[in-house]
Amino acid sequence: MTDQLIIFDTTLRDGEQSPGASMTRDEKLRIARQLERLKVDVIEAGFAASSQGDFEAVQAIARTIKDSTICSLARANDRDIARSAEALQDAQRGRIHTFIATSALHMEKKLRMTPEQVLEQARQSVRFARNLVGDIEFSPEDGYRSDPDFLCRVIEAVIAEGATTINVPDTVGYAIPELYGEFIRSLRERVPNSDQAIWSVHCHNDLGMAVANSLAGVKIGGARQVECTINGLGERAGNCSLEEVVMAVKTRRDYFGLDVNIATEHILAASRMVSQTTGFVVQPNKAVVGANAFAHASGIHQDGVLKARDTYEIMRAEDVGWSANKIVLGKLSGRNAFRQRLQDLGVDLDSEAAVNEAFSRFKELADRKSEIFDEDILALVSEQGALGHHDPFVFVSLAQHSETGERPHARVVFSRDGVEIKAESDGNGPVDASFKAIESQVQSGADMVLYSVNAISDSTESQGEVTVRLQRSGRVVNGVGADPDIVVASAKAYLSALNKLHSSSEMVVAQG
């Protein structure tokens, strides 16, 4: 038992399993740097055995990040574990996180294995992993719905083989806080060698209780690691939200009696970076990081806050990074000020040429809008990162005409593998016309399942950030584009989604 709560972030692994949330290696590396800046204890960088792309992402993060433990997920088999160990070999601190399902439903229907076979597989896998890496985490997938007697046998066995962390996931979000907390406590009391491992919780949000369940696992169950994601990103209804669980523990230290290492002033920057990278917009009333999290509309509330902030605010906006949301740059800003702002935002470009290119794009944007916000810079760098990948489709220019009583028309110029293509079409609106123009040349066969527009900052000059979600042959991708012109942003987002559809990387669906 310790008074330190370990924060295990799985944004880059479980968060990426949200439909359309796949990230490139460079995008993952950029987020990993921000997580390190946030002082996250453990970063689950990916599932190394799932694809070559994910292997390279885990490897790059392991080579770059020094202050956080870098973790790779692996199924309970020698191939996955060996692949994870290979990806982690340059990590200053590496961890293999291996798992196998233990619920009767999963063992029978998915694994088609007997409980004894699962027990032996778990034991052998941890033994094999322990010979490769010193830090081993084991998860019984669908642990909360597993038979407690069998679960105790499995956990006792893997601890005996060298597992240093035991994670009990509520894989399908079925738990209730008090019951989940008691479940964790019961396991810890019944497993004879439970004190030889740190206990962890990993909860999904299907019933909206992921944070509550995780905190119950900590307070009632005695867990000392929480697995979570930035913005609660994750498949289905998402995961336990890092910002919510961290601020709950810090704000109510009187109740939890625990400390966290997290540098909370960087929470908002991390939230924005993940949102703009994945295209998953943060809802305005989201706790801690939502646009309305510290807004007061009621006259009574406003009066109280003006007299004494603690009348209606239990935490300070600046403690989670809101004070950084200031206009600091414009068209007269120099290269050094821009470089410093990149550092403040946790953006570490890998070369002087990349900084120069970003500064050039910043100047172009500053000529179009007088005030540059942090969100504008993050959007600019995110788009530059995508362009740097030599994607097949690159936006060049757009012209459109829209007039009351006339059918809108758009002309779009884009390149495909370096060859410029001109396309035009009519549509129900300028955005529809732009998409149809692009499709007339690309003929992707994809269905659009989401079109979303979000203002990046609070100004009529604001850039519009557009998310386009496309689906083809069961694959779902998100494309994001930003520009002061919404129609241009939409075309960029559509081309971004097409680039991801053309990517060959595929993910193996893993445990939750």
C-alpha positions in Angstrom: 0.0 0.0 0.0 1.2 3.5 -0.8 -0.1 7.0 -0.7 0.9 7.5 -4.4 -1.6 6.8 -7.2 0.0 5.7 -10.4 -1.6 7.2 -13.6 -1.4 4.8 -16.5 -2.5 6.5 -19.7 -3.7 4.3 -22.6 -4.8 7.1 -25.0 -2.4 5.8 -27.6 -3.6 2.2 -27.3 -7.2 1.8 -26.0 -8.1 5.4 -27.0 -7.0 4.7 -30.5 -9.6 1.9 -30.7 -12.3 4.5 -31.1 -13.7 4.2 -34.6 -11.7 6.6 -36.7 -9.2 7.6 -34.0 -6.2 5.9 -35.6 -3.0 8.0 -35.4 0.2 8.1 -37.3 3.6 7.3 -35.7 4.5 11.0 -35.6 1.1 11.9 -34.1 1.5 9.3 -31.4 5.0 10.5 -30.7 3.8 14.1 -30.3 1.1 13.1 -27.9 3.5 10.9 -26.0 5.8 13.9 -25.5 2.8 15.8 -24.1 2.0 13.0 -21.8 5.6 13.0 -20.6 5.3 16.8 -20.0 2.1 16.0 -18.1 4.2 13.6 -15.9 2.1 10.5 -16.6 3.7 7.6 -14.8 3.0 4.9 -17.4 2.3 5.5 -21.2 0.7 2.5 -23.0 2.2 3.3 -26.3 0.4 0.7 -28.4 0.0 -2.9 -29.3 3.3 -3.7 -30.9 2.3 -7.1 -32.4 -0.9 -5.7 -34.1 0.8 -4.1 -37.1 4.2 -2.9 -38.3 2.9 0.7 -37.9 2.1 0.2 -34.3 5.4 -1.6 -33.7 7.3 1.4 -35.1 5.2 3.8 -33.0 5.9 1.9 -29.7 9.6 1.7 -30.7 9.9 5.4 -31.5 8.2 6.4 -28.2 10.4 4.0 -26.2 13.5 5.6 -27.8 12.3 9.1 -27.1 10.5 9.3 -23.8 12.7 9.2 -20.7 10.6 10.3 -17.8 7.6 7.8 -18.1 7.5 4.0 -18.2 6.6 2.9 -21.7 4.3 0.0 -22.0 3.2 -2.3 -24.9 0.1 -4.5 -24.9 0.5 -8.2 -25.8 -1.8 -11.1 -25.9 -0.8 -14.0 -23.8 1.3 -15.7 -26.4 5.1 -15.8 -27.0 4.9 -14.0 -30.4 3.1 -11.0 -29.1 5.2 -10.8 -26.0 8.5 -11.1 -27.9 7.4 -8.4 -30.4 6.6 -6.1 -27.5 10.0 -6.8 -25.9 11.7 -6.0 -29.2 9.8 -2.7 -29.5 10.7 -1.7 -25.9 14.3 -2.7 -26.0 15.5 0.9 -26.1 13.2 2.1 -23.4 14.7 3.6 -20.2 11.8 1.9 -18.4 9.8 -0.6 -20.3 6.7 -2.7 -19.3 4.9 -5.5 -21.1 1.2 -5.7 -20.4 -0.2 -9.1 -21.3 -3.7 -10.3 -21.1 -6.1 -13.2 -21.5 -9.9 -13.4 -21.0 -11.0 -15.1 -17.8 -14.8 -14.8 -17.9 -16.8 -18.0 -18.6 -18.5 -16.2 -21.6 -15.2 -15.1 -23.2 -13.4 -18.4 -22.5 -16.2 -20.5 -24.1 -17.3 -18.2 -27.0 -14.1 -16.3 -27.9 -11.1 -18.3 -26.8 -12.7 -21.8 -27.0 -10.5 -22.8 -24.1 -11.1 -24.5 -20.8 -10.4 -22.6 -17.5 -7.4 -24.9 -16.9 -6.0 -24.1 -20.3 -6.5 -20.3 -19.7 -4.8 -20.6 -16.3 -1.8 -22.4 -17.8 -1.6 -20.0 -20.7 -1.6 -17.0 -18.3 1.1 -18.6 -16.2 3.4 -19.5 -19.1 3.0 -16.1 -20.7 4.0 -14.1 -17.6 6.9 -16.5 -17.1 8.1 -15.9 -20.7 7.6 -12.1 -20.4 9.4 -11.9 -17.1 12.5 -13.3 -18.7 12.5 -10.4 -21.3 11.4 -7.4 -19.2 11.4 -6.8 -15.5 8.1 -4.9 -15.3 5.1 -7.1 -16.2 1.5 -6.2 -15.9 -1.2 -8.9 -16.3 -4.9 -8.3 -17.0 -7.7 -10.9 -16.9 -9.8 -9.6 -19.7 -13.5 -9.2 -18.7 -12.2 -9.7 -15.1 -15.2 -8.1 -13.4 -17.6 -10.7 -15.0 -15.2 -13.6 -14.1 -15.8 -16.2 -11.5 -14.1 -14.9 -8.3 -12.7 -18.3 -7.3 -11.1 -18.9 -10.7 -9.9 -15.3 -10.9 -8.1 -15.7 -7.6 -6.3 -18.8 -8.9 -5.2 -17.0 -12.0 -4.0 -13.9 -10.2 -2.1 -15.9 -7.6 -0.4 -17.9 -10.3 0.7 -14.9 -12.4 2.0 -13.0 -9.3 4.0 -16.1 -8.4 5.5 -16.1 -12.0 6.6 -12.5 -11.6 3.7 -10.2 -12.5 4.4 -6.8 -10.8 1.0 -5.2 -11.6 -2.4 -6.8 -11.6 -5.1 -5.0 -13.5 -8.7 -6.0 -13.1 -10.6 -4.5 -16.0 -14.3 -3.8 -16.3 -14.0 -4.5 -20.0 -17.6 -3.9 -21.0 -18.6 -1.2 -18.5 -20.9 -3.4 -16.5 -19.7 -2.5 -13.0 -21.4 -0.4 -10.3 -19.0 1.7 -8.1 -19.6 0.2 -4.7 -19.8 -3.4 -6.0 -16.6 -2.9 -8.1 -14.7 -1.5 -5.2 -15.8 -4.4 -3.0 -14.8 -6.8 -5.8 -11.3 -5.5 -5.9 -11.0 -5.5 -2.1 -12.2 -9.1 -2.0 -9.7 -10.3 -4.5 -6.8 -8.6 -2.7 -7.9 -10.2 0.6 -8.3 -13.7 -0.9 -5.1 -13.9 -3.1 -2.3 -15.0 -0.7 0.5 -13.1 -2.5 -1.6 -10.0 -3.4 0.9 -7.7 -1.5 3.6 -8.6 -4.0 2.0 -6.6 -6.8 0.4 -3.2 -7.4 -3.3 -3.5 -8.1 -4.8 -1.5 -11.0 -8.3 -0.7 -12.3 -9.4 -0.2 -16.0 -13.0 0.8 -16.4 -15.1 1.5 -19.5 -17.8 4.1 -19.6 -20.8 2.2 -21.1 -23.1 3.1 -18.2 -21.3 6.5 -17.6 -19.6 5.3 -14.5 -16.0 4.7 -15.5 -14.5 7.4 -13.3 -16.7 6.5 -10.4 -15.9 2.8 -10.7 -12.2 3.6 -10.9 -12.2 5.8 -7.9 -14.2 3.1 -6.0 -11.6 0.6 -7.0 -9.0 2.9 -5.4 -10.8 4.0 -2.3 -12.7 0.8 -1.4 -10.6 -1.8 -3.2 -7.1 -0.4 -2.5 -6.0 -0.2 -6.1 -3.0 2.1 -6.6 -3.0 2.4 -10.4 -5.7 3.8 -12.6 -5.8 3.2 -16.3 -7.3 6.1 -18.2 -7.3 8.2 -21.4 -7.2 11.9 -22.2 -10.8 13.2 -22.7 -12.0 9.7 -21.8 -11.3 8.6 -25.4 -11.9 5.0 -26.2 -14.1 2.4 -28.0 -17.8 2.5 -27.5 -18.6 5.0 -24.8 -14.9 5.5 -23.9 -12.6 4.9 -21.0 -12.1 6.5 -17.6 -11.1 10.1 -18.1 -7.6 11.0 -17.0 -8.4 14.7 -16.3 -11.5 13.8 -14.2 -9.9 11.1 -12.1 -6.7 13.2 -11.4 -8.6 16.3 -10.4 -11.0 14.3 -8.3 -8.1 12.8 -6.3 -6.3 16.2 -6.1 -9.5 18.2 -5.2 -10.7 15.7 -2.6 -7.3 14.7 -1.1 -9.1 15.0 2.2 -11.1 11.9 1.2 -8.7 9.9 -0.9 -5.5 10.7 1.0 -3.5 10.1 -2.2 -1.0 12.0 -4.2 -0.5 12.0 -8.0 2.5 13.1 -10.0 0.5 14.8 -12.7 1.5 18.3 -13.7 -2.1 19.4 -14.0 -1.3 22.8 -15.6 -0.7 20.8 -18.8 -4.0 18.9 -18.8 -5.8 21.4 -21.2 -3.0 21.3 -23.7 -3.1 17.5 -23.8 -6.8 17.5 -24.2 -6.7 19.9 -27.1 -3.9 18.0 -28.8 -5.7 14.7 -28.6 -9.0 16.2 -29.8 -7.4 17.9 -32.8 -5.3 14.9 -33.7 -8.2 12.4 -33.6 -11.0 14.6 -34.6 -13.0 13.8 -31.5 -14.4 17.1 -30.3 -14.6 17.7 -26.6 -18.2 18.5 -25.5 -18.6 22.0 -24.0 -19.9 20.7 -20.7 -17.2 18.1 -20.3 -15.7 18.2 -16.8 -12.4 20.0 -16.4 -11.6 20.5 -20.1 -14.9 21.4 -21.7 -15.3 25.0 -22.9 -18.0 25.6 -20.2 -16.2 23.9 -17.4 -15.5 27.2 -15.6 -18.2 29.3 -17.2 -20.9 30.8 -15.0 -24.1 32.0 -16.7 -26.4 32.3 -13.7 -26.4 35.9 -12.2 -26.3 34.5 -8.7 -23.3 32.3 -9.5 -21.5 35.2 -11.3 -22.0 37.5 -8.3 -20.7 34.8 -5.9 -17.6 34.1 -8.0 -16.8 37.8 -8.3 -16.9 38.1 -4.5 -15.1 34.9 -3.7 -14.1 32.3 -6.3 -14.6 29.4 -4.0 -18.3 30.1 -3.6 -18.9 28.2 -6.9 -15.5 26.9 -8.0 -13.9 23.9 -6.3 -10.7 24.1 -8.4 -9.0 26.9 -10.2 -9.2 27.1 -14.0 -5.5 28.0 -14.2 -4.6 24.8 -12.3 -5.6 22.7 -15.3 -4.1 25.0 -18.0 -6.9 27.4 -18.8 -4.7 30.4 -18.1 -2.6 29.4 -21.1 -5.6 30.1 -23.4 -4.4 33.6 -24.2 -3.8 35.5 -27.4 0.0 35.7 -27.5 1.0 35.8 -31.1 0.1 37.8 -34.2 1.6 38.8 -37.6 4.4 40.8 -36.0 5.5 37.9 -33.7 9.0 36.6 -34.4 10.5 33.1 -34.9 11.8 32.9 -31.3 8.4 33.8 -29.8 6.8 31.2 -32.1 9.4 28.5 -31.1 8.8 29.3 -27.4 5.0 28.9 -27.8 5.6 25.5 -29.5 7.6 24.5 -26.4 4.9 25.8 -24.1 2.3 23.7 -25.9 4.5 20.6 -25.7 5.2 20.5 -29.4 8.7 19.3 -30.2 9.3 19.4 -34.0 12.1 17.0 -35.0 14.2 19.4 -37.1 15.0 23.1 -37.8 13.5 22.6 -41.2 10.2 21.5 -39.6 10.2 24.6 -37.3 10.9 26.9 -40.3 8.0 25.3 -42.3 5.7 25.6 -39.3 6.7 29.3 -38.8 6.1 30.0 -42.5 2.6 28.5 -42.3 2.0 30.5 -39.1 2.9 33.7 -40.9 0.5 32.8 -43.7 -2.3 32.2 -41.2 -1.4 35.5 -39.4 -2.0 37.4 -42.6 -5.5 36.0 -42.7 -6.5 36.5 -39.1 -5.1 39.0 -36.7 -5.1 36.9 -33.5 -3.5 33.5 -33.2 -4.7 31.2 -30.5 -3.0 28.1 -29.0 -5.6 26.0 -30.8 -4.7 27.6 -34.1 -1.0 26.6 -33.6 -1.9 23.0 -32.7 -4.1 22.7 -35.7 -1.4 24.1 -37.9 1.3 21.7 -36.6 -1.1 18.8 -36.8 -1.8 19.5 -40.5 1.9 20.0 -41.2 2.6 16.6 -39.6 0.0 15.0 -41.9 1.5 16.7 -45.0 5.0 15.5 -43.9 3.9 11.9 -44.4 3.8 12.2 -48.2 0.1 11.4 -48.2 -1.3 10.6 -51.6 -3.9 13.4 -51.5 -2.8 17.0 -50.8 -5.1 20.0 -50.9 -4.0 22.8 -53.3 -6.8 25.3 -53.7 -10.6 25.8 -53.8 -13.0 28.2 -55.4 -16.8 28.1 -54.9 -19.8 30.1 -55.8 -23.0 30.1 -53.8 -25.9 32.4 -54.3 -29.5 32.4 -53.2 -31.7 30.8 -55.8 -28.6 29.3 -57.6 -27.2 25.8 -57.2 -23.8 26.1 -55.5 -20.7 25.1 -57.5 -17.2 24.3 -56.4 -13.8 23.9 -58.2 -11.2 22.0 -56.2 -7.5 21.5 -57.0 -5.6 18.8 -55.2 -2.7 16.5 -55.9 -2.5 12.8 -55.9 1.0 11.3 -55.6 2.4 14.7 -56.7 0.1 15.0 -59.8 -2.2 17.9 -59.8 -5.9 17.2 -60.3 -8.7 19.7 -61.1 -12.3 18.8 -60.3 -15.6 20.6 -60.1 -19.2 19.9 -59.3 -22.5 21.3 -58.3 -24.0 20.4 -54.9 -26.7 21.2 -52.4 -24.3 23.5 -50.7 -20.7 24.6 -51.2 -19.4 21.8 -48.9 -21.5 19.2 -50.7 -20.3 20.5 -54.1 -16.6 20.4 -52.9 -17.0 16.8 -51.7 -18.7 15.7 -54.9 -15.9 17.4 -57.0 -13.3 15.4 -55.1 -15.2 12.2 -55.4 -15.7 12.7 -59.1 -12.0 12.1 -59.5 -11.2 9.8 -56.6 -14.2 7.5 -56.7 -13.4 6.1 -53.2 -16.7 4.3 -52.7 -16.7 5.4 -49.1 -19.8 6.5 -47.2 -19.7 9.6 -45.0 -21.0 8.8 -41.6 -20.1 12.1 -39.8 -19.6 15.7 -40.7 -18.8 18.0 -37.8 -17.7 21.7 -37.6 -16.1 23.2 -34.5 -14.9 26.8 -34.0 -11.3 26.5 -32.8 -11.4 29.7 -30.8 -14.0 32.3 -29.6 -13.9 34.8 -32.4 -15.6 35.5 -35.7 -12.1 35.3 -37.2 -11.8 31.8 -35.8 -10.5 28.9 -37.8 -13.1 26.3 -38.4 -12.1 22.7 -37.5 -13.9 20.1 -39.6 -14.1 16.4 -38.9 -15.1 14.0 -41.6 -15.7 10.4 -40.8 -15.7 7.9 -43.8 -16.5 4.3 -43.8 -15.6 1.7 -46.4 -15.6 -2.1 -46.2 -16.0 -2.0 -42.4 -13.1 0.4 -41.9 -13.9 3.8 -40.2 -11.5 6.7 -40.4 -11.6 10.4 -39.2 -10.1 13.2 -41.3 -9.5 16.6 -39.8 -9.0 20.0 -41.5 -8.7 23.5 -40.2 -8.9 26.8 -42.0 -10.6 30.2 -41.6 -12.8 29.2 -44.6 -15.1 26.4 -43.5 -15.4 25.1 -47.1 -11.6 24.9 -47.4 -11.4 23.2 -44.0 -14.1 20.7 -45.2 -12.1 19.8 -48.3 -8.9 19.4 -46.3 -10.8 17.1 -43.8 -12.2 15.0 -46.7 -8.8 14.6 -48.3 -7.3 13.7 -44.8 -9.9 11.0 -44.4 -9.2 9.6 -47.8 -5.5 9.5 -47.0 -6.3 7.4 -43.9 -8.5 5.1 -46.0 -5.6 4.5 -48.3 -3.3 3.7 -45.4 -2.5 0.0 -45.2 -2.1 -0.2 -41.4 -4.7 -2.3 -39.6 -5.2 -2.7 -35.9 -5.9 -5.9 -34.1 -8.8 -5.3 -31.6 -7.5 -5.8 -28.1 -8.8 -6.1 -24.6 -10.4 -3.2 -22.7 
